[in-house]
Amino acid sequence: MTIWFYVKTTDNPKTVGDIVCADNFFEDDHPKGKYSWILEEGKGEEEYWEIRGKYEDSKDLTNVALVYRAGDAVVLGEVNDDLVPNFMDPLLEKYGLENIKWLVGVTKK
C-alpha cells in the first residue's frame, strides 16, 4: 500500500520534511554505518522536496517520500505503508491528530 499524509499547517514543505527527517536517524551494526533520512530539494518547476534514505558510508540514496504543498496542507506522498510509524510519531507530536489526514492507495496485483 502507498500512503499520502496531509498536514494542515502554514509551515512550508521544507520545515515539515525536516521534522520527519530529524526523527529518523538509526545506528546499528550495519556495515554501511549510520542510517538517516535527509531532505533534498526537487529538481522540477514546482517547489517540492524529496525525503531520501542514506547510509553514512554509501553514496546510494533510496526514495522515502515526496513533500509538497497542496492548498492549505503539506503533503508527504508516496509513502510505503511499512514506514508509517516513522512519519506518524513526529507529525503527531508537532501538529496533533486534528491537523493530520491520510489516504491509502492499494496497488493492483
N, C-alpha and C positions, 0 to 999 in steps of 0.2 A: 504494500500500500504506500501511497505517497500522500503527504500531509502538507497543508498550507496553513500557517498561523497568521492571523490578522490582529495586530496590536493597535488599539485606538490610542494615539498619542500625537503630541505636537513635536516630539523628538524626531530628528532626521534619521534616515535609514542607517547611516554610519554609526550613530550612537546606539541604536538598538542592536546592531550587529556586534559592536564592541562589548556590550553587556553579555551577550551569549558567548562570545569567544573568551572573555575573561574567566568564565566559569568552566571552561573546557580545556584543562591542562592536566596531563596524566604522566606520571613517572612509573615505569615498570621495568621488568628485566628484558625488555625487547632489545635486540642487538642494534637497532637503528636509533636508540636513545629515547628522549622525551618526546611525547606526542602532544600537539596542541592544535587548536583551531586559530586560524588567522583570517583577517579580513583584507580582501583585495578589491580595489576599485574595478568595476566592469569596464569593458572597452567599447561599449556601444554608444549610440547617440543619446539615449535616455540615461539618467543617473540611476545606477544600481551598483550593488556590491556583491561579492561572492565570499561566502564562508568556505574556507578550504582547510582540510586536514593536512598536517605536516609533521613528519618525524624530524627531530633535531639534526640527525646526520644524513639526511636524504634531501635531494632536490625535487623528488616526486611529490606532487600535491594531489589530493583527492577532493572532488566536489562534495560539499556537505549541503549547501543551501544557497539560494539567491535572496537578496534583501533589497526591497524597493518600496516606494510609496505608491499607494493607490487610494485616492481620496483623502479621508481623514485617518487612514491607518497605514502602518508599515507592515508589509507582507514579508514573511520568511517562507519562501516557497520551495517546492520540490524536495521536501524532507522525507527521508526514508523512515518508516514507522519504527524501526529499531532505535532511532536516535531521539524519539520523543522526550524521554526524561532529561536529556541534555539540553533541551530547549525549554521545557516547562518550568523547571526549577528557577532558573534566573529570570524568566519572563514573569512568572507569578510573583516572585519576590519584589521585582521592581514595579510592575504595572497592575498587579491584582487581577483576580479572576474576572471581575466585571469588565475589564478592558481587553480581554483576550478571547478570540473566537478561533475555531479551527475547522477546516474542511478536509475530508478524507476522499481520496480518489483511488478506486480499486482498478488495478490494471487487468486487462483481459488476458486469459491464459489460452 
